[in-house]
Structure formats: C-alpha cells, structure tokens
Amino acid sequence: MWAAGCQRVTFDAGHLPSGMYLVRMSASDFQATGKMLLLK
C-alpha cells in the first residue's frame, strides 16, 4: 500500500498513436477520471 500524498507513475506511450485518452485513477474509496492529450 502506498503512503498518502503525491505519487508518480511512469506511462510509456511509445506504442500509442496521438489522440485523446481517458485516465482513470482509483484508491480505496476515491475515484477520478480525466482526459490526457498525447501528441507525437
């Protein structure tokens, strides 16, 4: 289990095309969805 606070995740998009992606984050009772724009 990770400690509370800021966390960092490495995302390798080398195999993905440019575009809009949805990012879903969840931890315990927390859930959030956001947009991510990938430009190559």
PDBQT receptor file of N, H, CA, C and O in Angstrom, charges set to zero:
ATOM      1  N   MET A   1       0.838  -1.180   0.000  1.00  0.00    +0.000 N 
ATOM      2  CA  MET A   1       0.000   0.000   0.000  1.00  0.00    +0.000 C 
ATOM      3  C   MET A   1       0.879   1.239   0.000  1.00  0.00    +0.000 C 
ATOM      4  O   MET A   1       1.858   1.307   0.744  1.00  0.00    +0.000 OA
ATOM      5  N   TRP A   2       0.543   2.205  -0.817  1.00  0.00    +0.000 N 
ATOM      6  H   TRP A   2      -0.252   2.150  -1.421  1.00  0.00    +0.000 HD
ATOM      7  CA  TRP A   2       1.320   3.439  -0.898  1.00  0.00    +0.000 C 
ATOM      8  C   TRP A   2       0.896   4.404   0.195  1.00  0.00    +0.000 C 
ATOM      9  O   TRP A   2      -0.246   4.369   0.653  1.00  0.00    +0.000 OA
ATOM     10  N   ALA A   3       1.801   5.252   0.605  1.00  0.00    +0.000 N 
ATOM     11  H   ALA A   3       2.729   5.280   0.233  1.00  0.00    +0.000 HD
ATOM     12  CA  ALA A   3       1.505   6.261   1.604  1.00  0.00    +0.000 C 
ATOM     13  C   ALA A   3       0.687   7.394   0.978  1.00  0.00    +0.000 C 
ATOM     14  O   ALA A   3       0.726   7.609  -0.234  1.00  0.00    +0.000 OA
ATOM     15  N   ALA A   4      -0.049   8.109   1.822  1.00  0.00    +0.000 N 
ATOM     16  H   ALA A   4      -0.081   7.934   2.806  1.00  0.00    +0.000 HD
ATOM     17  CA  ALA A   4      -0.817   9.259   1.345  1.00  0.00    +0.000 C 
ATOM     18  C   ALA A   4       0.126  10.345   0.835  1.00  0.00    +0.000 C 
ATOM     19  O   ALA A   4       1.256  10.470   1.308  1.00  0.00    +0.000 OA
ATOM     20  N   GLY A   5      -0.346  11.127  -0.132  1.00  0.00    +0.000 N 
ATOM     21  H   GLY A   5      -1.264  11.025  -0.516  1.00  0.00    +0.000 HD
ATOM     22  CA  GLY A   5       0.459  12.204  -0.685  1.00  0.00    +0.000 C 
ATOM     23  C   GLY A   5       0.580  12.078  -2.186  1.00  0.00    +0.000 C 
ATOM     24  O   GLY A   5      -0.249  11.432  -2.827  1.00  0.00    +0.000 OA
ATOM     25  N   CYS A   6       1.594  12.681  -2.746  1.00  0.00    +0.000 N 
ATOM     26  H   CYS A   6       2.267  13.206  -2.225  1.00  0.00    +0.000 HD
ATOM     27  CA  CYS A   6       1.828  12.652  -4.190  1.00  0.00    +0.000 C 
ATOM     28  C   CYS A   6       2.474  11.340  -4.597  1.00  0.00    +0.000 C 
ATOM     29  O   CYS A   6       3.375  10.840  -3.924  1.00  0.00    +0.000 OA
ATOM     30  N   GLN A   7       2.008  10.798  -5.692  1.00  0.00    +0.000 N 
ATOM     31  H   GLN A   7       1.276  11.204  -6.239  1.00  0.00    +0.000 HD
ATOM     32  CA  GLN A   7       2.569   9.572  -6.243  1.00  0.00    +0.000 C 
ATOM     33  C   GLN A   7       2.906   9.822  -7.708  1.00  0.00    +0.000 C 
ATOM     34  O   GLN A   7       2.312  10.694  -8.341  1.00  0.00    +0.000 OA
ATOM     35  N   ARG A   8       3.839   9.076  -8.239  1.00  0.00    +0.000 N 
ATOM     36  H   ARG A   8       4.321   8.367  -7.724  1.00  0.00    +0.000 HD
ATOM     37  CA  ARG A   8       4.241   9.235  -9.627  1.00  0.00    +0.000 C 
ATOM     38  C   ARG A   8       4.176   7.867 -10.312  1.00  0.00    +0.000 C 
ATOM     39  O   ARG A   8       4.595   6.854  -9.752  1.00  0.00    +0.000 OA
ATOM     40  N   VAL A   9       3.646   7.863 -11.525  1.00  0.00    +0.000 N 
ATOM     41  H   VAL A   9       3.306   8.685 -11.980  1.00  0.00    +0.000 HD
ATOM     42  CA  VAL A   9       3.548   6.645 -12.330  1.00  0.00    +0.000 C 
ATOM     43  C   VAL A   9       4.168   6.929 -13.688  1.00  0.00    +0.000 C 
ATOM     44  O   VAL A   9       3.873   7.958 -14.295  1.00  0.00    +0.000 OA
ATOM     45  N   THR A  10       5.010   6.046 -14.168  1.00  0.00    +0.000 N 
ATOM     46  H   THR A  10       5.249   5.210 -13.674  1.00  0.00    +0.000 HD
ATOM     47  CA  THR A  10       5.605   6.184 -15.496  1.00  0.00    +0.000 C 
ATOM     48  C   THR A  10       4.647   5.607 -16.532  1.00  0.00    +0.000 C 
ATOM     49  O   THR A  10       4.143   4.495 -16.379  1.00  0.00    +0.000 OA
ATOM     50  N   PHE A  11       4.405   6.377 -17.584  1.00  0.00    +0.000 N 
ATOM     51  H   PHE A  11       4.814   7.281 -17.708  1.00  0.00    +0.000 HD
ATOM     52  CA  PHE A  11       3.480   5.981 -18.647  1.00  0.00    +0.000 C 
ATOM     53  C   PHE A  11       4.253   5.942 -19.955  1.00  0.00    +0.000 C 
ATOM     54  O   PHE A  11       4.693   6.982 -20.446  1.00  0.00    +0.000 OA
ATOM     55  N   ASP A  12       4.424   4.752 -20.527  1.00  0.00    +0.000 N 
ATOM     56  H   ASP A  12       4.066   3.907 -20.129  1.00  0.00    +0.000 HD
ATOM     57  CA  ASP A  12       5.145   4.588 -21.788  1.00  0.00    +0.000 C 
ATOM     58  C   ASP A  12       4.142   4.588 -22.937  1.00  0.00    +0.000 C 
ATOM     59  O   ASP A  12       3.432   3.605 -23.145  1.00  0.00    +0.000 OA
ATOM     60  N   ALA A  13       4.085   5.685 -23.679  1.00  0.00    +0.000 N 
ATOM     61  H   ALA A  13       4.662   6.484 -23.510  1.00  0.00    +0.000 HD
ATOM     62  CA  ALA A  13       3.134   5.822 -24.781  1.00  0.00    +0.000 C 
ATOM     63  C   ALA A  13       3.806   5.589 -26.129  1.00  0.00    +0.000 C 
ATOM     64  O   ALA A  13       3.278   6.004 -27.160  1.00  0.00    +0.000 OA
ATOM     65  N   GLY A  14       4.948   4.938 -26.136  1.00  0.00    +0.000 N 
ATOM     66  H   GLY A  14       5.377   4.601 -25.298  1.00  0.00    +0.000 HD
ATOM     67  CA  GLY A  14       5.686   4.713 -27.367  1.00  0.00    +0.000 C 
ATOM     68  C   GLY A  14       4.923   3.946 -28.428  1.00  0.00    +0.000 C 
ATOM     69  O   GLY A  14       5.170   4.123 -29.621  1.00  0.00    +0.000 OA
ATOM     70  N   HIS A  15       4.007   3.105 -28.011  1.00  0.00    +0.000 N 
ATOM     71  H   HIS A  15       3.806   2.962 -27.042  1.00  0.00    +0.000 HD
ATOM     72  CA  HIS A  15       3.266   2.266 -28.958  1.00  0.00    +0.000 C 
ATOM     73  C   HIS A  15       1.869   2.810 -29.266  1.00  0.00    +0.000 C 
ATOM     74  O   HIS A  15       1.122   2.192 -30.024  1.00  0.00    +0.000 OA
ATOM     75  N   LEU A  16       1.508   3.955 -28.690  1.00  0.00    +0.000 N 
ATOM     76  H   LEU A  16       2.115   4.457 -28.074  1.00  0.00    +0.000 HD
ATOM     77  CA  LEU A  16       0.174   4.520 -28.892  1.00  0.00    +0.000 C 
ATOM     78  C   LEU A  16       0.206   5.668 -29.892  1.00  0.00    +0.000 C 
ATOM     79  O   LEU A  16       1.180   6.419 -29.941  1.00  0.00    +0.000 OA
ATOM     80  N   PRO A  17      -0.846   5.812 -30.687  1.00  0.00    +0.000 N 
ATOM     81  CA  PRO A  17      -0.924   6.950 -31.607  1.00  0.00    +0.000 C 
ATOM     82  C   PRO A  17      -1.337   8.220 -30.868  1.00  0.00    +0.000 C 
ATOM     83  O   PRO A  17      -1.860   8.152 -29.755  1.00  0.00    +0.000 OA
ATOM     84  N   SER A  18      -1.105   9.370 -31.482  1.00  0.00    +0.000 N 
ATOM     85  H   SER A  18      -0.680   9.425 -32.386  1.00  0.00    +0.000 HD
ATOM     86  CA  SER A  18      -1.571  10.632 -30.925  1.00  0.00    +0.000 C 
ATOM     87  C   SER A  18      -3.082  10.593 -30.781  1.00  0.00    +0.000 C 
ATOM     88  O   SER A  18      -3.776   9.975 -31.589  1.00  0.00    +0.000 OA
ATOM     89  N   GLY A  19      -3.584  11.250 -29.759  1.00  0.00    +0.000 N 
ATOM     90  H   GLY A  19      -3.021  11.753 -29.103  1.00  0.00    +0.000 HD
ATOM     91  CA  GLY A  19      -5.033  11.299 -29.575  1.00  0.00    +0.000 C 
ATOM     92  C   GLY A  19      -5.399  11.641 -28.147  1.00  0.00    +0.000 C 
ATOM     93  O   GLY A  19      -4.535  11.885 -27.305  1.00  0.00    +0.000 OA
ATOM     94  N   MET A  20      -6.687  11.654 -27.891  1.00  0.00    +0.000 N 
ATOM     95  H   MET A  20      -7.389  11.456 -28.575  1.00  0.00    +0.000 HD
ATOM     96  CA  MET A  20      -7.228  11.936 -26.562  1.00  0.00    +0.000 C 
ATOM     97  C   MET A  20      -7.476  10.602 -25.861  1.00  0.00    +0.000 C 
ATOM     98  O   MET A  20      -8.083   9.692 -26.426  1.00  0.00    +0.000 OA
ATOM     99  N   TYR A  21      -7.003  10.503 -24.641  1.00  0.00    +0.000 N 
ATOM    100  H   TYR A  21      -6.510  11.242 -24.182  1.00  0.00    +0.000 HD
ATOM    101  CA  TYR A  21      -7.163   9.289 -23.847  1.00  0.00    +0.000 C 
ATOM    102  C   TYR A  21      -7.804   9.636 -22.518  1.00  0.00    +0.000 C 
ATOM    103  O   TYR A  21      -7.599  10.727 -21.985  1.00  0.00    +0.000 OA
ATOM    104  N   LEU A  22      -8.579   8.708 -21.986  1.00  0.00    +0.000 N 
ATOM    105  H   LEU A  22      -8.746   7.822 -22.419  1.00  0.00    +0.000 HD
ATOM    106  CA  LEU A  22      -9.155   8.869 -20.657  1.00  0.00    +0.000 C 
ATOM    107  C   LEU A  22      -8.256   8.160 -19.655  1.00  0.00    +0.000 C 
ATOM    108  O   LEU A  22      -7.793   7.045 -19.896  1.00  0.00    +0.000 OA
ATOM    109  N   VAL A  23      -8.018   8.820 -18.531  1.00  0.00    +0.000 N 
ATOM    110  H   VAL A  23      -8.394   9.725 -18.335  1.00  0.00    +0.000 HD
ATOM    111  CA  VAL A  23      -7.179   8.266 -17.469  1.00  0.00    +0.000 C 
ATOM    112  C   VAL A  23      -8.068   8.064 -16.249  1.00  0.00    +0.000 C 
ATOM    113  O   VAL A  23      -8.745   8.994 -15.811  1.00  0.00    +0.000 OA
ATOM    114  N   ARG A  24      -8.067   6.864 -15.705  1.00  0.00    +0.000 N 
ATOM    115  H   ARG A  24      -7.517   6.108 -16.061  1.00  0.00    +0.000 HD
ATOM    116  CA  ARG A  24      -8.867   6.580 -14.514  1.00  0.00    +0.000 C 
ATOM    117  C   ARG A  24      -7.933   6.286 -13.358  1.00  0.00    +0.000 C 
ATOM    118  O   ARG A  24      -7.041   5.443 -13.459  1.00  0.00    +0.000 OA
ATOM    119  N   MET A  25      -8.150   6.994 -12.255  1.00  0.00    +0.000 N 
ATOM    120  H   MET A  25      -8.875   7.678 -12.173  1.00  0.00    +0.000 HD
ATOM    121  CA  MET A  25      -7.349   6.798 -11.048  1.00  0.00    +0.000 C 
ATOM    122  C   MET A  25      -8.278   6.360  -9.924  1.00  0.00    +0.000 C 
ATOM    123  O   MET A  25      -9.375   6.897  -9.774  1.00  0.00    +0.000 OA
ATOM    124  N   SER A  26      -7.841   5.391  -9.142  1.00  0.00    +0.000 N 
ATOM    125  H   SER A  26      -6.949   4.954  -9.265  1.00  0.00    +0.000 HD
ATOM    126  CA  SER A  26      -8.655   4.948  -8.019  1.00  0.00    +0.000 C 
ATOM    127  C   SER A  26      -7.755   4.492  -6.881  1.00  0.00    +0.000 C 
ATOM    128  O   SER A  26      -6.682   3.927  -7.093  1.00  0.00    +0.000 OA
ATOM    129  N   ALA A  27      -8.228   4.753  -5.667  1.00  0.00    +0.000 N 
ATOM    130  H   ALA A  27      -9.100   5.212  -5.495  1.00  0.00    +0.000 HD
ATOM    131  CA  ALA A  27      -7.535   4.335  -4.456  1.00  0.00    +0.000 C 
ATOM    132  C   ALA A  27      -8.560   4.284  -3.337  1.00  0.00    +0.000 C 
ATOM    133  O   ALA A  27      -9.218   5.285  -3.055  1.00  0.00    +0.000 OA
ATOM    134  N   SER A  28      -8.701   3.162  -2.714  1.00  0.00    +0.000 N 
ATOM    135  H   SER A  28      -8.167   2.349  -2.943  1.00  0.00    +0.000 HD
ATOM    136  CA  SER A  28      -9.685   2.970  -1.640  1.00  0.00    +0.000 C 
ATOM    137  C   SER A  28     -11.056   3.435  -2.108  1.00  0.00    +0.000 C 
ATOM    138  O   SER A  28     -11.611   2.862  -3.045  1.00  0.00    +0.000 OA
ATOM    139  N   ASP A  29     -11.612   4.464  -1.474  1.00  0.00    +0.000 N 
ATOM    140  H   ASP A  29     -11.161   4.930  -0.712  1.00  0.00    +0.000 HD
ATOM    141  CA  ASP A  29     -12.939   4.951  -1.850  1.00  0.00    +0.000 C 
ATOM    142  C   ASP A  29     -12.877   6.152  -2.794  1.00  0.00    +0.000 C 
ATOM    143  O   ASP A  29     -13.905   6.779  -3.047  1.00  0.00    +0.000 OA
ATOM    144  N   PHE A  30     -11.702   6.486  -3.318  1.00  0.00    +0.000 N 
ATOM    145  H   PHE A  30     -10.867   5.976  -3.112  1.00  0.00    +0.000 HD
ATOM    146  CA  PHE A  30     -11.514   7.609  -4.238  1.00  0.00    +0.000 C 
ATOM    147  C   PHE A  30     -11.476   7.095  -5.669  1.00  0.00    +0.000 C 
ATOM    148  O   PHE A  30     -10.830   6.088  -5.961  1.00  0.00    +0.000 OA
ATOM    149  N   GLN A  31     -12.174   7.798  -6.561  1.00  0.00    +0.000 N 
ATOM    150  H   GLN A  31     -12.699   8.616  -6.324  1.00  0.00    +0.000 HD
ATOM    151  CA  GLN A  31     -12.101   7.513  -7.995  1.00  0.00    +0.000 C 
ATOM    152  C   GLN A  31     -12.162   8.830  -8.754  1.00  0.00    +0.000 C 
ATOM    153  O   GLN A  31     -12.945   9.716  -8.411  1.00  0.00    +0.000 OA
ATOM    154  N   ALA A  32     -11.331   8.957  -9.789  1.00  0.00    +0.000 N 
ATOM    155  H   ALA A  32     -10.695   8.237 -10.067  1.00  0.00    +0.000 HD
ATOM    156  CA  ALA A  32     -11.350  10.150 -10.633  1.00  0.00    +0.000 C 
ATOM    157  C   ALA A  32     -11.017   9.742 -12.063  1.00  0.00    +0.000 C 
ATOM    158  O   ALA A  32     -10.224   8.830 -12.295  1.00  0.00    +0.000 OA
ATOM    159  N   THR A  33     -11.632  10.426 -13.009  1.00  0.00    +0.000 N 
ATOM    160  H   THR A  33     -12.276  11.167 -12.821  1.00  0.00    +0.000 HD
ATOM    161  CA  THR A  33     -11.358  10.209 -14.431  1.00  0.00    +0.000 C 
ATOM    162  C   THR A  33     -10.998  11.558 -15.047  1.00  0.00    +0.000 C 
ATOM    163  O   THR A  33     -11.652  12.568 -14.784  1.00  0.00    +0.000 OA
ATOM    164  N   GLY A  34      -9.960  11.562 -15.863  1.00  0.00    +0.000 N 
ATOM    165  H   GLY A  34      -9.429  10.742 -16.077  1.00  0.00    +0.000 HD
ATOM    166  CA  GLY A  34      -9.531  12.788 -16.521  1.00  0.00    +0.000 C 
ATOM    167  C   GLY A  34      -9.128  12.519 -17.953  1.00  0.00    +0.000 C 
ATOM    168  O   GLY A  34      -8.992  11.366 -18.363  1.00  0.00    +0.000 OA
ATOM    169  N   LYS A  35      -8.938  13.577 -18.710  1.00  0.00    +0.000 N 
ATOM    170  H   LYS A  35      -9.049  14.513 -18.377  1.00  0.00    +0.000 HD
ATOM    171  CA  LYS A  35      -8.518  13.473 -20.103  1.00  0.00    +0.000 C 
ATOM    172  C   LYS A  35      -7.018  13.709 -20.200  1.00  0.00    +0.000 C 
ATOM    173  O   LYS A  35      -6.445  14.499 -19.449  1.00  0.00    +0.000 OA
ATOM    174  N   MET A  36      -6.395  13.008 -21.140  1.00  0.00    +0.000 N 
ATOM    175  H   MET A  36      -6.861  12.366 -21.750  1.00  0.00    +0.000 HD
ATOM    176  CA  MET A  36      -4.974  13.187 -21.403  1.00  0.00    +0.000 C 
ATOM    177  C   MET A  36      -4.813  13.303 -22.922  1.00  0.00    +0.000 C 
ATOM    178  O   MET A  36      -5.299  12.461 -23.677  1.00  0.00    +0.000 OA
ATOM    179  N   LEU A  37      -4.130  14.349 -23.349  1.00  0.00    +0.000 N 
ATOM    180  H   LEU A  37      -3.734  15.033 -22.736  1.00  0.00    +0.000 HD
ATOM    181  CA  LEU A  37      -3.876  14.547 -24.769  1.00  0.00    +0.000 C 
ATOM    182  C   LEU A  37      -2.447  14.115 -25.070  1.00  0.00    +0.000 C 
ATOM    183  O   LEU A  37      -1.496  14.637 -24.489  1.00  0.00    +0.000 OA
ATOM    184  N   LEU A  38      -2.303  13.156 -25.981  1.00  0.00    +0.000 N 
ATOM    185  H   LEU A  38      -3.076  12.732 -26.453  1.00  0.00    +0.000 HD
ATOM    186  CA  LEU A  38      -0.986  12.654 -26.376  1.00  0.00    +0.000 C 
ATOM    187  C   LEU A  38      -0.673  13.183 -27.764  1.00  0.00    +0.000 C 
ATOM    188  O   LEU A  38      -1.393  12.901 -28.723  1.00  0.00    +0.000 OA
ATOM    189  N   LEU A  39       0.411  13.954 -27.868  1.00  0.00    +0.000 N 
ATOM    190  H   LEU A  39       0.995  14.183 -27.090  1.00  0.00    +0.000 HD
ATOM    191  CA  LEU A  39       0.865  14.488 -29.155  1.00  0.00    +0.000 C 
ATOM    192  C   LEU A  39       2.240  13.953 -29.462  1.00  0.00    +0.000 C 
ATOM    193  O   LEU A  39       3.131  14.004 -28.614  1.00  0.00    +0.000 OA
ATOM    194  N   LYS A  40       2.425  13.444 -30.649  1.00  0.00    +0.000 N 
ATOM    195  H   LYS A  40       1.701  13.402 -31.338  1.00  0.00    +0.000 HD
ATOM    196  CA  LYS A  40       3.735  12.930 -31.056  1.00  0.00    +0.000 C 
ATOM    197  C   LYS A  40       4.267  13.749 -32.197  1.00  0.00    +0.000 C 
ATOM    198  O   LYS A  40       5.362  13.481 -32.691  1.00  0.00    +0.000 OA
TER     199      LYS A  40
